[in-house]
Amino acid sequence: MASADAATHDDHGHGNGKVPGALRGFLKDDHEWFYFQTWMILTGLFIISYIGPFIGEALHMFAITMVTAFGIAVVKAGLVIKRFMHLMDEPKFIWQMNATALVFILLFFFWVAPDVMSHEGANWGNQAGASITMTTHIEDFDPDVVWTERCATCHGEEGRGDGPAGTAIYPRPTDFTSRAYWATADHDIMATAILDGGVALGRSRYMPAFRTAFAAGHGGGHEGEVDTLPGERTEQLIARIMTFRPPPEAAPAPAPVAVPTREPTPTPTPEPVIDDTVALDGYGLIPGGEVVPAPAPAPTGPSEAELAARAQYIQGRVFN
């Protein structure tokens, strides 16, 4: 009988390992070792699935969060199915029943998922995911006081998203000193977040709605009258938030433009006279290529006729 029980035990995957010597005083047999081994594996996987999302957030890697939080959950479920539910040893119709149940679960999910994810529906209300609503009436509205008492708790005094409560919630509060935020900031989105909360934009439910607090106790409120006080106070608070906006980055100085210097054109020098010839065309040759002699130099004194006339005059005066 004992051997039959042992055989059945082994067929279900139990008792396949031997108890380590150091644990023999703590564990009685292979059966206890099997459960202790399973417990250690599940505990290790639990620790990984717990710290994994924190690591993923610190490294800004969403994939790590998904793998450690959900991927390991699938591994743990498979371990339980294999070691305790024994589905591998069940008849075929058991698998068919489980598959049918899974199909109905998926149908139910996709039936209600659009309403749940969109936070709307005809016959239900998403109370757990609703935005926190500030109902305390703000009598004497001062944007600086409202920021310090209501907003700085999460966003921080300097608007960096590092308030005392902000470090404990996820997603983190908006950092209003970030250039990346202001690069895509939109006035209407800011107003909606302040009046109706983060859930109205599909974002953090920790961002409360201030519409009631801004409008409560308003002296108007007559039937048909539009309450403009929430909008006016929202504009003042947005103006207060915009004081955290960093100044635009200075444009880089333009690169100096290199102006090319123009060198003066050299004046060509005339060719020198070669071999006592003159250049009719500037090069010592006439157009036909014939070299011509240089002209005789112009006379600088009296001509020969003048000299002969003078000599005859002198001779007549001296000898006559």
C-alpha positions as CSV (number, residue, x, y, z in Angstrom):
1,M,0.0,0.0,0.0
2,A,2.8,2.3,0.9
3,S,4.6,1.6,-2.3
4,A,1.5,2.3,-4.3
5,D,1.0,5.7,-2.6
6,A,4.6,6.5,-3.2
7,A,4.2,5.7,-6.9
8,T,1.1,7.9,-7.2
9,H,3.0,10.6,-5.4
10,D,5.8,10.5,-7.9
11,D,3.5,10.5,-10.8
12,H,2.1,13.8,-9.7
13,G,5.5,15.3,-9.7
14,H,6.2,15.1,-5.9
15,G,9.1,13.6,-4.2
16,N,11.4,13.6,-7.3
17,G,14.2,15.4,-5.4
18,K,16.2,14.3,-2.4
19,V,16.3,16.3,0.8
20,P,19.7,18.1,1.1
21,G,21.7,16.9,4.0
22,A,21.6,20.2,5.8
23,L,17.8,20.2,5.8
24,R,17.2,16.6,6.8
25,G,16.7,17.6,10.4
26,F,14.1,20.2,9.4
27,L,12.3,18.3,6.6
28,K,11.1,14.8,7.3
29,D,10.9,13.4,3.7
30,D,10.9,14.2,0.0
31,H,7.2,15.2,0.2
32,E,8.1,18.1,2.6
33,W,11.1,19.0,0.5
34,F,8.9,19.3,-2.6
35,Y,6.6,21.8,-0.9
36,F,9.6,23.7,0.6
37,Q,11.3,23.9,-2.8
38,T,8.1,25.2,-4.4
39,W,7.7,27.8,-1.6
40,M,11.2,29.1,-2.1
41,I,10.6,29.4,-5.9
42,L,7.4,31.3,-5.4
43,T,8.9,33.5,-2.8
44,G,11.8,34.5,-5.0
45,L,9.4,35.2,-7.9
46,F,7.3,37.3,-5.6
47,I,10.3,39.4,-4.5
48,I,11.3,40.0,-8.2
49,S,7.7,40.9,-9.1
50,Y,7.6,43.4,-6.2
51,I,10.8,45.3,-6.7
52,G,10.7,45.1,-10.5
53,P,8.2,47.9,-11.1
54,F,10.4,50.2,-8.8
55,I,13.4,49.4,-11.0
56,G,11.5,50.0,-14.2
57,E,10.3,53.4,-12.9
58,A,13.8,54.4,-11.8
59,L,15.2,53.5,-15.2
60,H,12.1,54.8,-17.1
61,M,11.7,51.4,-18.8
62,F,8.1,50.4,-18.9
63,A,9.0,46.9,-20.3
64,I,10.7,46.0,-17.0
65,T,7.5,46.8,-15.1
66,M,5.4,44.7,-17.4
67,V,7.7,41.7,-17.4
68,T,8.2,41.6,-13.6
69,A,4.7,42.5,-12.6
70,F,2.7,40.4,-15.2
71,G,5.2,38.2,-16.9
72,I,6.3,36.6,-13.6
73,A,2.7,36.2,-12.6
74,V,2.2,34.0,-15.6
75,V,5.2,31.9,-14.6
76,K,3.9,31.6,-11.0
77,A,0.5,30.5,-12.4
78,G,2.2,27.9,-14.6
79,L,4.1,26.6,-11.6
80,V,0.9,26.2,-9.6
81,I,-0.9,24.5,-12.5
82,K,2.0,22.0,-12.9
83,R,2.7,21.2,-9.3
84,F,-0.7,21.4,-7.6
85,M,-3.5,21.4,-10.2
86,H,-1.9,18.5,-12.2
87,L,-3.6,19.6,-15.4
88,M,-0.9,17.8,-17.4
89,D,-2.3,14.5,-16.1
90,E,-6.0,15.4,-16.6
91,P,-8.2,14.0,-19.4
92,K,-8.7,16.0,-22.6
93,F,-12.2,17.3,-21.7
94,I,-10.7,19.1,-18.6
95,W,-8.6,21.2,-21.0
96,Q,-11.6,21.9,-23.1
97,M,-13.7,23.1,-20.1
98,N,-10.9,25.4,-19.0
99,A,-10.5,26.8,-22.5
100,T,-14.2,27.5,-22.7
101,A,-14.2,29.3,-19.4
102,L,-11.3,31.4,-20.5
103,V,-13.1,32.4,-23.7
104,F,-16.1,33.5,-21.6
105,I,-13.8,35.5,-19.3
106,L,-12.3,37.3,-22.4
107,L,-15.7,38.0,-23.8
108,F,-16.8,39.6,-20.5
109,F,-13.6,41.7,-20.4
110,F,-14.0,43.0,-23.9
111,W,-17.7,43.6,-23.2
112,V,-17.1,45.9,-20.2
113,A,-13.6,47.1,-21.0
114,P,-14.6,50.1,-23.2
115,D,-16.8,51.5,-20.4
116,V,-14.2,50.8,-17.7
117,M,-11.2,52.3,-19.6
118,S,-13.2,55.3,-20.7
119,H,-14.7,55.9,-17.2
120,E,-18.2,55.9,-18.5
121,G,-21.2,53.6,-18.7
122,A,-25.0,53.5,-18.5
123,N,-25.5,51.4,-15.4
124,W,-22.4,51.9,-13.2
125,G,-20.0,54.4,-11.9
126,N,-16.3,54.1,-11.5
127,Q,-16.1,55.3,-7.9
128,A,-12.7,53.8,-7.3
129,G,-11.2,55.6,-10.3
130,A,-13.0,58.9,-9.7
131,S,-11.0,62.0,-9.2
132,I,-10.7,63.4,-5.7
133,T,-13.0,66.4,-5.4
134,M,-12.1,69.5,-3.4
135,T,-15.4,70.4,-1.7
136,T,-14.1,72.9,0.9
137,H,-15.2,76.3,-0.1
138,I,-12.3,78.8,-0.8
139,E,-13.7,82.0,0.6
140,D,-11.0,84.6,-0.1
141,F,-9.3,83.3,-3.2
142,D,-5.6,84.1,-3.5
143,P,-3.7,82.1,-6.1
144,D,-0.5,82.2,-4.0
145,V,-2.3,80.8,-0.9
146,V,-4.1,78.2,-3.0
147,W,-0.8,77.0,-4.5
148,T,0.9,76.8,-1.1
149,E,-2.0,75.1,0.7
150,R,-3.5,72.9,-2.0
151,C,-1.0,72.4,-4.8
152,A,2.5,72.5,-3.3
153,T,1.7,69.3,-1.3
154,C,2.3,67.3,-4.5
155,H,3.9,69.7,-6.9
156,G,6.3,71.3,-4.4
157,E,6.8,74.9,-3.5
158,E,8.9,75.6,-6.6
159,G,6.7,73.6,-8.9
160,R,9.2,70.8,-9.5
161,G,6.8,67.9,-8.7
162,D,8.8,67.0,-5.6
163,G,6.3,67.9,-2.9
164,P,6.0,65.7,0.3
165,A,3.0,63.8,-1.1
166,G,4.2,63.8,-4.7
167,T,7.1,61.4,-4.0
168,A,4.7,58.8,-2.8
169,I,2.3,58.7,-5.7
170,Y,2.5,57.4,-9.3
171,P,2.5,58.8,-11.9
172,R,4.6,61.6,-10.4
173,P,3.1,65.1,-10.3
174,T,3.9,67.5,-13.2
175,D,7.2,69.3,-13.0
176,F,6.2,72.9,-14.1
177,T,9.9,73.9,-14.3
178,S,10.5,71.4,-17.1
179,R,11.1,72.7,-20.6
180,A,9.7,69.5,-22.0
181,Y,6.4,70.1,-20.3
182,W,6.0,73.6,-21.6
183,A,6.9,72.5,-25.1
184,T,3.6,70.7,-25.3
185,A,1.6,72.5,-22.6
186,D,-2.0,73.5,-23.6
187,H,-4.1,76.1,-21.8
188,D,-7.4,74.2,-22.2
189,I,-5.8,71.0,-20.9
190,M,-4.5,72.8,-17.8
191,A,-7.9,74.3,-17.2
192,T,-9.7,71.0,-17.5
193,A,-7.2,69.3,-15.1
194,I,-7.8,72.1,-12.5
195,L,-11.6,72.1,-12.7
196,D,-12.4,68.5,-13.3
197,G,-9.3,66.6,-12.1
198,G,-6.8,64.3,-13.8
199,V,-9.3,61.6,-14.5
200,A,-11.1,63.9,-16.9
201,L,-8.0,63.7,-19.1
202,G,-7.4,60.0,-18.5
203,R,-4.5,60.8,-16.2
204,S,-3.7,60.5,-12.5
205,R,-6.7,60.3,-10.1
206,Y,-4.6,62.0,-7.5
207,M,-5.0,65.4,-9.3
208,P,-8.2,66.7,-7.5
209,A,-11.0,68.6,-9.1
210,F,-11.4,72.2,-7.9
211,R,-14.7,73.1,-9.7
212,T,-16.8,72.7,-6.6
213,A,-14.3,74.4,-4.3
214,F,-14.0,77.4,-6.7
215,A,-17.8,77.7,-7.1
216,A,-19.1,76.8,-3.6
217,G,-20.7,79.8,-1.8
218,H,-20.8,81.9,-4.9
219,G,-23.3,84.7,-4.5
220,G,-24.8,84.2,-7.9
221,G,-26.2,80.8,-8.7
222,H,-29.6,81.9,-9.8
223,E,-31.4,79.7,-12.2
224,G,-30.2,80.2,-15.7
225,E,-27.2,82.2,-14.6
226,V,-23.7,81.0,-15.7
227,D,-21.3,80.7,-12.8
228,T,-18.1,82.4,-14.1
229,L,-16.2,82.2,-10.8
230,P,-14.6,78.8,-11.3
231,G,-13.3,79.9,-14.7
232,E,-11.9,83.2,-13.3
233,R,-10.2,81.5,-10.4
234,T,-8.8,78.9,-12.8
235,E,-7.2,81.6,-14.9
236,Q,-5.6,83.2,-11.9
237,L,-4.2,79.8,-10.8
238,I,-2.9,79.1,-14.3
239,A,-1.2,82.5,-14.3
240,R,0.4,81.5,-10.9
241,I,1.6,78.2,-12.4
242,M,3.1,80.0,-15.4
243,T,5.5,81.8,-13.1
244,F,7.4,78.5,-12.9
245,R,7.9,78.4,-16.6
246,P,11.6,78.6,-17.4
247,P,12.8,81.4,-19.7
248,P,13.4,80.5,-23.3
249,E,16.9,79.3,-24.1
250,A,19.1,82.1,-25.6
251,A,19.5,81.6,-29.4
252,P,23.1,80.8,-30.3
253,A,25.1,83.7,-31.7
254,P,25.3,83.6,-35.5
255,A,28.5,82.5,-36.9
256,P,30.7,85.3,-38.4
257,V,30.4,85.7,-42.1
258,A,33.7,85.6,-43.9
259,V,34.0,88.4,-46.5
260,P,36.5,87.5,-49.1
261,T,39.2,90.1,-49.8
262,R,39.6,91.1,-53.4
263,E,43.2,91.6,-54.5
264,P,43.9,94.5,-56.9
265,T,44.4,93.6,-60.5
266,P,48.0,94.1,-61.4
267,T,48.7,96.6,-64.2
268,P,50.4,94.9,-67.1
269,T,53.9,96.2,-67.9
270,P,54.9,96.8,-71.6
271,E,57.3,94.6,-73.2
272,P,60.9,96.0,-73.5
273,V,62.3,96.9,-76.9
274,I,64.4,94.0,-78.2
275,D,67.3,94.2,-80.7
276,D,66.7,97.9,-81.6
277,T,63.2,97.1,-83.0
278,V,60.0,98.9,-82.1
279,A,56.7,97.1,-81.6
280,L,54.1,98.4,-83.9
281,D,51.5,96.1,-82.2
282,G,53.1,96.2,-78.8
283,Y,55.2,93.0,-79.2
284,G,58.0,94.1,-81.6
285,L,56.4,92.7,-84.7
286,I,54.1,94.2,-87.3
287,P,50.8,92.2,-87.9
288,G,52.5,90.3,-90.7
289,G,55.3,89.2,-88.4
290,E,58.0,91.3,-90.1
291,V,60.6,93.0,-87.8
292,V,61.0,96.7,-88.6
293,P,64.0,99.0,-87.7
294,A,63.6,101.5,-85.0
295,P,63.0,105.1,-86.3
296,A,65.9,107.6,-86.1
297,P,65.8,109.9,-83.1
298,A,64.3,113.3,-83.6
299,P,66.9,116.2,-84.0
300,T,67.6,118.2,-80.9
301,G,69.8,121.2,-82.4
302,P,69.9,123.4,-85.6
303,S,69.7,121.7,-88.9
304,E,72.7,121.5,-91.4
305,A,71.2,124.2,-93.6
306,E,71.0,126.6,-90.6
307,L,74.6,125.8,-89.7
308,A,75.8,126.5,-93.3
309,A,74.0,129.8,-93.5
310,R,75.5,130.9,-90.2
311,A,79.0,129.9,-91.3
312,Q,78.6,131.9,-94.5
313,Y,77.4,134.9,-92.6
314,I,80.3,134.8,-90.2
315,Q,82.8,134.4,-93.1
316,G,81.4,137.4,-95.0
317,R,81.7,139.6,-91.9
318,V,85.2,138.5,-91.0
319,F,86.9,138.5,-94.4
320,N,85.1,141.4,-96.2
